[in-house]
């Protein structure tokens, strides 16, 4: 876990946070549920990181991602 990367991407003007295990392995993106953040997958990622570059995204308005006032509906 010490070599995991934590960073941000910008999409449609919103800053989204992610943590990834890294490495030249197939990516596997894990999405959390309501009122949680990407790190809820930590124990799962620890079990998968030998074979996958596990990406744990903080959804908009969760964790360290931006929480804009608008844009959550259809």
C-alpha positions as a Markdown table, in Angstrom:
| # | Residue | x | y | z |
|---|---|---|---|---|
| 1 | Unk | 0.0 | 0.0 | 0.0 |
| 2 | Unk | 2.9 | 2.4 | 0.5 |
| 3 | Unk | 3.5 | 2.6 | -3.3 |
| 4 | Unk | -0.1 | 3.4 | -4.1 |
| 5 | Unk | -0.7 | 6.7 | -6.0 |
| 6 | Unk | -3.2 | 9.3 | -5.0 |
| 7 | Unk | -3.9 | 12.1 | -7.5 |
| 8 | Unk | -6.6 | 14.1 | -9.3 |
| 9 | Unk | -8.0 | 14.2 | -12.8 |
| 10 | Unk | -10.1 | 17.1 | -14.2 |
| 11 | Unk | -13.3 | 16.2 | -16.2 |
| 12 | Unk | -15.9 | 18.7 | -17.3 |
| 13 | Unk | -14.5 | 21.3 | -14.9 |
| 14 | Unk | -14.7 | 19.0 | -11.9 |
| 15 | Unk | -11.7 | 17.7 | -10.0 |
| 16 | Unk | -12.0 | 14.0 | -9.2 |
| 17 | Unk | -9.7 | 12.2 | -6.8 |
| 18 | Unk | -8.5 | 8.7 | -7.2 |
| 19 | Unk | -6.1 | 6.2 | -5.6 |
| 20 | Unk | -4.5 | 3.5 | -7.6 |
| 21 | Unk | -2.2 | 0.6 | -6.9 |
| 22 | Unk | -0.2 | 1.1 | -10.0 |
| 23 | Unk | 2.0 | -1.1 | -12.1 |
| 24 | Unk | 1.9 | -2.4 | -15.7 |
| 25 | Unk | -1.1 | -4.6 | -15.2 |
| 26 | Unk | -4.7 | -4.6 | -16.5 |
| 27 | Unk | -6.7 | -1.7 | -14.9 |
| 28 | Unk | -9.7 | -2.5 | -12.7 |
| 29 | Unk | -11.9 | 0.4 | -11.7 |
| 30 | Unk | -13.9 | 0.0 | -8.4 |
| 31 | Unk | -16.8 | 2.4 | -7.8 |
| 32 | Unk | -18.1 | 3.0 | -4.3 |
| 33 | Unk | -21.7 | 3.5 | -3.2 |
| 34 | Unk | -23.6 | 6.5 | -1.8 |
| 35 | Unk | -21.9 | 8.4 | 1.1 |
| 36 | Unk | -18.6 | 6.5 | 0.8 |
| 37 | Unk | -15.3 | 7.1 | -1.0 |
| 38 | Unk | -12.9 | 5.1 | -3.0 |
| 39 | Unk | -10.9 | 3.9 | -0.1 |
| 40 | Unk | -13.8 | 1.7 | 1.1 |
| 41 | Unk | -12.2 | -0.8 | -1.4 |
| 42 | Unk | -8.8 | -0.8 | 0.4 |
| 43 | Unk | -9.0 | -4.4 | 1.6 |
| 44 | Unk | -10.3 | -5.6 | -1.8 |
| 45 | Unk | -7.5 | -3.7 | -3.6 |
| 46 | Unk | -4.9 | -5.2 | -1.4 |
| 47 | Unk | -6.0 | -8.7 | -2.5 |
| 48 | Unk | -6.2 | -7.7 | -6.2 |
| 49 | Unk | -3.1 | -5.5 | -6.6 |
| 50 | Unk | -0.8 | -8.5 | -7.5 |
| 51 | Unk | -2.7 | -9.0 | -10.7 |
| 52 | Unk | -4.4 | -5.6 | -11.4 |
| 53 | Unk | -3.8 | -1.9 | -11.4 |
| 54 | Unk | -6.7 | -1.2 | -9.1 |
| 55 | Unk | -8.2 | 2.3 | -9.5 |
| 56 | Unk | -10.5 | 3.5 | -6.6 |
| 57 | Unk | -12.3 | 6.7 | -7.7 |
| 58 | Unk | -14.0 | 9.2 | -5.3 |
| 59 | Unk | -17.2 | 10.0 | -7.1 |
| 60 | Unk | -18.3 | 13.6 | -7.5 |
| 61 | Unk | -19.2 | 15.1 | -4.1 |
| 62 | Unk | -17.5 | 12.2 | -2.2 |
| 63 | Unk | -14.1 | 11.9 | -0.5 |
| 64 | Unk | -11.6 | 14.4 | -1.9 |
| 65 | Unk | -13.5 | 15.0 | -5.2 |
| 66 | Unk | -15.1 | 18.3 | -5.9 |
| 67 | Unk | -18.7 | 18.8 | -4.7 |
| 68 | Unk | -20.3 | 21.3 | -7.1 |
| 69 | Unk | -23.7 | 22.8 | -6.3 |
| 70 | Unk | -25.2 | 21.7 | -9.6 |
| 71 | Unk | -25.0 | 18.9 | -12.2 |
| 72 | Unk | -26.1 | 15.8 | -10.3 |
| 73 | Unk | -29.4 | 15.2 | -12.2 |
| 74 | Unk | -30.3 | 14.2 | -15.8 |
